[in-house]
Amino acid sequence: MNKDKLIELFGWYGTITIILAYALISFSLLAPTSLWYQLLNGTGALGIVAVSFHKKTYQPCVLNIIWAIIAFIAIGKIVF
């Protein structure tokens, strides 16, 4: 698999993962303070960052960098 396809795949992972996290919260299947929710959000955001940066679309890149930072700070609070 070449680099472009791998980045595109990671971007789709990000999209699906963020939507899944939102659905799980919306239907009360996960709590916003759960580790799984934050992991889905954080890793999903990184997928969007990768594909956005690769395609030079910087607005979603910046948005998802901030999204990931928030998720990983929340993970730190949960774990420690």
Secondary structure as GFF3:
##gff-version 3
##sequence-region A 1 80
A	DSSP	alpha_helix	3	26	.	.	.	ID=ss1
A	DSSP	alpha_helix	35	54	.	.	.	ID=ss2
A	DSSP	alpha_helix	58	79	.	.	.	ID=ss3
###
